[in-house]
Amino acid sequence: MSDRERTIKCLIESMKRRFPQEGFLIHPGICFSPSNQKGMGVVTTCEIGKDEILLVIPESCRFNVSNISALSVDLQNLTKQVEQRCEQWTDKNNPGDFSLALAIMYILAQGKHESVSNEWTMVAATWPSEDEMKQTSIYYLQADGDNERHLKKLGKSYTSEVITAHQNVLRQVFESAIYPILNQSESVQRFSMNIHPDTSLQREFLWETFRYAFSLLWSRAHSDVNGLPELIPLVDLINGETSDAVNVDIAKGKW
């Protein structure tokens, strides 16, 4: 069993303990296991009837800016600054995407260097690794390994233009908002998965953490009732293949 599988099992048990009566529910007929695509997925161990509930995740367990920024007044201020600074890119992205990316960076860095163990670092340990996320479109035009093959296939197409434009926006956001705000508050190393005394290298390490964080939310975030992005633990592992046999809906509200 991989570390990721063990963490998922621990997360489920933790939620059962915290919400023994209501708030959390997992259908006894589903489990999480490695998929044929190298990632994690949900498999059924029995027939699931129409309209049966598979998972219920409490709002307090959802990875969003509101829940994460409650950990620190400083983090709360920084996410607000990032969101305000990123309003100029509203035609490309919701500014909330970038503040959530910052919150993700904070937890990733905590789990990497500070040996912090809490509910949020546990949730982060269920996500795909940085190497796994390099197979997503955020990285496609990076000429190395599998992405070099993607680059050759895309050529000078409309798709490559869209991906390039999106990547350029990410870099602009990083250079104009993420890095200046964190650098001014002397918080760069607190948000980077890798630390280096050389300022220029540390800047690039921070960029890599930002890009990884954004790729996570870009590929697996849902919107809350107010339209703000959030990562929903365990739910973000329900990835179906392109097939009519896959039919899972997400319902918002109280249970």
C-alpha positions as CSV (number, residue, x, y, z in Angstrom):
1,M,0.0,0.0,0.0
2,S,1.4,3.4,-1.0
3,D,1.7,6.4,1.4
4,R,-1.1,8.1,-0.5
5,E,-3.4,5.1,0.0
6,R,-2.6,5.0,3.7
7,T,-3.2,8.7,4.1
8,I,-6.6,8.4,2.4
9,K,-7.6,5.7,4.9
10,C,-6.4,7.8,7.8
11,L,-8.3,10.8,6.5
12,I,-11.5,8.7,6.3
13,E,-11.0,7.4,9.8
14,S,-10.3,10.9,11.1
15,M,-13.5,12.2,9.6
16,K,-15.5,9.3,11.1
17,R,-14.2,10.2,14.5
18,R,-14.8,13.9,14.2
19,F,-18.3,13.4,12.8
20,P,-19.7,10.2,14.3
21,Q,-23.4,11.0,13.8
22,E,-23.8,13.4,11.0
23,G,-21.8,15.6,8.7
24,F,-19.6,12.9,7.1
25,L,-20.8,9.9,5.2
26,I,-19.0,7.4,3.0
27,H,-20.9,4.6,1.2
28,P,-19.8,1.2,2.3
29,G,-19.7,0.0,-1.3
30,I,-16.9,2.3,-2.4
31,C,-13.2,2.3,-1.7
32,F,-10.1,4.3,-3.0
33,S,-7.4,2.4,-4.8
34,P,-4.8,3.0,-7.5
35,S,-6.2,3.3,-11.0
36,N,-4.9,1.9,-14.3
37,Q,-3.8,5.5,-15.1
38,K,-1.3,5.5,-12.2
39,G,-3.4,7.9,-10.1
40,M,-6.0,7.2,-7.4
41,G,-9.7,6.5,-8.1
42,V,-12.9,5.2,-6.6
43,V,-14.0,1.7,-7.2
44,T,-17.2,0.0,-6.2
45,T,-17.4,-3.2,-4.2
46,C,-21.1,-3.7,-4.8
47,E,-23.9,-2.4,-7.0
48,I,-24.7,1.2,-6.3
49,G,-28.3,2.2,-6.8
50,K,-29.6,5.3,-8.5
51,D,-29.6,8.4,-6.3
52,E,-27.6,6.7,-3.5
53,I,-25.3,9.0,-1.7
54,L,-21.6,8.1,-2.0
55,L,-19.9,10.8,0.0
56,V,-20.9,13.7,2.3
57,I,-18.1,16.1,3.2
58,P,-18.7,18.7,6.0
59,E,-18.1,22.3,5.0
60,S,-15.5,22.7,7.8
61,C,-13.4,20.0,6.0
62,R,-13.4,21.6,2.6
63,F,-10.1,23.1,1.5
64,N,-11.0,26.7,0.7
65,V,-9.5,30.1,1.5
66,S,-12.0,30.8,4.4
67,N,-11.0,27.6,6.2
68,I,-7.3,27.7,5.6
69,S,-6.9,31.4,6.3
70,A,-8.4,30.8,9.7
71,L,-5.1,29.3,10.7
72,S,-3.3,32.6,10.7
73,V,-4.2,36.3,10.6
74,D,-1.1,36.8,8.5
75,L,-2.3,34.2,5.9
76,Q,-5.7,35.8,5.9
77,N,-4.2,39.2,5.1
78,L,-1.9,37.8,2.4
79,T,-4.8,35.9,0.6
80,K,-6.8,39.2,0.6
81,Q,-3.9,41.1,-0.9
82,V,-3.4,38.5,-3.6
83,E,-7.1,38.5,-4.5
84,Q,-7.2,42.3,-4.7
85,R,-4.0,42.5,-6.8
86,C,-5.3,39.8,-9.2
87,E,-8.6,41.6,-10.0
88,Q,-7.0,42.8,-13.3
89,W,-7.1,39.2,-14.6
90,T,-10.8,38.6,-14.0
91,D,-11.3,38.1,-17.7
92,K,-9.0,35.0,-17.5
93,N,-9.5,33.7,-14.0
94,N,-11.5,34.2,-10.8
95,P,-9.2,36.1,-8.4
96,G,-10.3,33.6,-5.8
97,D,-8.3,30.9,-7.8
98,F,-5.1,32.7,-7.0
99,S,-5.8,33.3,-3.3
100,L,-6.7,29.5,-3.1
101,A,-3.4,28.7,-4.8
102,L,-1.6,30.7,-2.1
103,A,-3.5,28.8,0.6
104,I,-2.5,25.5,-1.1
105,M,1.2,26.7,-1.2
106,Y,1.1,27.5,2.5
107,I,-0.1,24.0,3.4
108,L,2.3,22.3,1.0
109,A,5.2,24.1,2.5
110,Q,4.1,23.3,6.0
111,G,3.9,19.6,5.3
112,K,7.3,19.7,3.5
113,H,9.6,21.6,6.0
114,E,7.9,22.3,9.2
115,S,6.8,18.7,9.9
116,V,3.4,20.1,10.7
117,S,0.7,17.4,11.0
118,N,-2.9,18.5,10.9
119,E,-6.1,17.9,9.1
120,W,-5.0,20.1,6.2
121,T,-1.5,18.6,5.6
122,M,-3.3,15.2,5.7
123,V,-5.7,16.4,3.0
124,A,-2.7,17.7,1.0
125,A,-1.0,14.2,1.2
126,T,-4.0,12.7,-0.7
127,W,-3.3,14.9,-3.7
128,P,-1.3,13.8,-6.8
129,S,2.4,14.6,-6.5
130,E,4.1,17.4,-8.4
131,D,5.5,14.9,-10.9
132,E,2.1,13.5,-11.5
133,M,0.6,16.9,-12.1
134,K,3.3,17.6,-14.7
135,Q,1.1,15.5,-17.0
136,T,-1.6,18.3,-17.0
137,S,-2.0,21.1,-19.4
138,I,-0.4,23.7,-17.1
139,Y,2.9,22.0,-17.9
140,Y,2.2,20.9,-21.5
141,L,4.5,23.3,-23.2
142,Q,7.4,22.6,-20.9
143,A,9.8,20.7,-23.2
144,D,10.8,17.7,-21.1
145,G,9.7,14.1,-21.0
146,D,6.1,13.4,-21.8
147,N,5.4,17.1,-22.2
148,E,7.8,17.3,-25.1
149,R,5.6,14.8,-26.9
150,H,2.5,16.8,-26.1
151,L,4.3,19.9,-27.5
152,K,5.1,18.1,-30.8
153,K,1.5,16.9,-31.1
154,L,0.0,20.3,-30.5
155,G,2.3,22.1,-32.9
156,K,1.1,25.6,-33.8
157,S,-2.6,24.9,-33.1
158,Y,-5.4,26.9,-31.4
159,T,-5.0,24.6,-28.4
160,S,-1.3,25.4,-28.0
161,E,-2.2,29.1,-28.3
162,V,-4.8,28.9,-25.5
163,I,-2.4,26.9,-23.3
164,T,0.4,29.3,-23.9
165,A,-1.8,32.3,-23.1
166,H,-2.9,30.7,-19.9
167,Q,0.7,29.9,-18.9
168,N,1.7,33.5,-19.6
169,V,-1.1,34.8,-17.4
170,L,0.1,32.5,-14.6
171,R,3.6,33.8,-14.9
172,Q,2.3,37.4,-14.9
173,V,0.3,36.8,-11.8
174,F,3.3,35.3,-10.1
175,E,5.6,38.1,-11.1
176,S,3.1,40.9,-10.4
177,A,1.3,39.6,-7.4
178,I,2.4,36.4,-5.7
179,Y,6.1,37.0,-5.5
180,P,6.0,40.8,-4.7
181,I,3.5,40.3,-1.9
182,L,5.3,37.4,-0.3
183,N,8.7,39.0,-0.8
184,Q,7.6,42.2,0.8
185,S,6.2,40.4,3.9
186,E,9.4,38.2,4.1
187,S,7.2,35.1,3.6
188,V,8.7,33.6,0.5
189,Q,10.2,30.6,2.3
190,R,7.0,29.9,4.2
191,F,5.2,29.3,1.0
192,S,7.8,27.4,-1.0
193,M,8.2,23.6,-1.0
194,N,12.0,24.1,-1.6
195,I,14.3,26.5,0.2
196,H,17.5,27.9,-1.1
197,P,19.7,30.9,0.2
198,D,20.2,32.2,-3.3
199,T,17.4,34.7,-3.9
200,S,17.0,34.0,-7.6
201,L,16.8,30.3,-7.1
202,Q,14.4,30.7,-4.3
203,R,12.2,32.8,-6.6
204,E,12.1,29.9,-9.1
205,F,11.4,27.4,-6.4
206,L,8.5,29.6,-5.3
207,W,7.3,29.7,-8.9
208,E,7.3,25.9,-9.1
209,T,5.3,25.6,-5.9
210,F,2.8,28.2,-7.3
211,R,2.5,26.3,-10.6
212,Y,2.0,23.0,-8.8
213,A,-0.6,24.5,-6.5
214,F,-2.5,26.1,-9.4
215,S,-2.5,22.9,-11.4
216,L,-4.1,21.1,-8.4
217,L,-7.0,23.6,-8.1
218,W,-7.3,23.9,-11.9
219,S,-7.8,20.2,-12.3
220,R,-9.8,19.3,-9.2
221,A,-11.5,22.3,-7.7
222,H,-15.3,22.7,-7.4
223,S,-17.3,25.9,-6.6
224,D,-19.0,26.5,-3.3
225,V,-22.5,27.9,-3.0
226,N,-21.0,31.4,-3.5
227,G,-19.1,30.5,-6.6
228,L,-15.7,30.5,-4.8
229,P,-13.2,27.6,-5.6
230,E,-12.6,24.8,-3.1
231,L,-11.0,21.4,-3.1
232,I,-13.3,18.8,-1.5
233,P,-11.4,16.0,0.2
234,L,-12.0,12.5,-1.2
235,V,-14.6,14.0,-3.7
236,D,-11.6,15.2,-5.8
237,L,-10.6,11.6,-6.3
238,I,-13.8,10.7,-8.1
239,N,-12.5,10.9,-11.6
240,G,-14.5,9.0,-14.2
241,E,-13.3,7.8,-17.5
242,T,-15.2,9.2,-20.6
243,S,-18.0,6.7,-20.5
244,D,-21.8,6.8,-20.2
245,A,-21.4,4.3,-17.4
246,V,-20.0,7.0,-15.1
247,N,-22.7,9.1,-13.6
248,V,-22.0,10.9,-10.4
249,D,-23.5,14.3,-9.5
250,I,-22.3,16.7,-6.8
251,A,-25.1,18.3,-4.8
252,K,-24.5,21.4,-2.6
253,G,-26.3,22.3,0.6
254,K,-27.0,20.8,4.0
255,W,-27.4,17.1,4.6
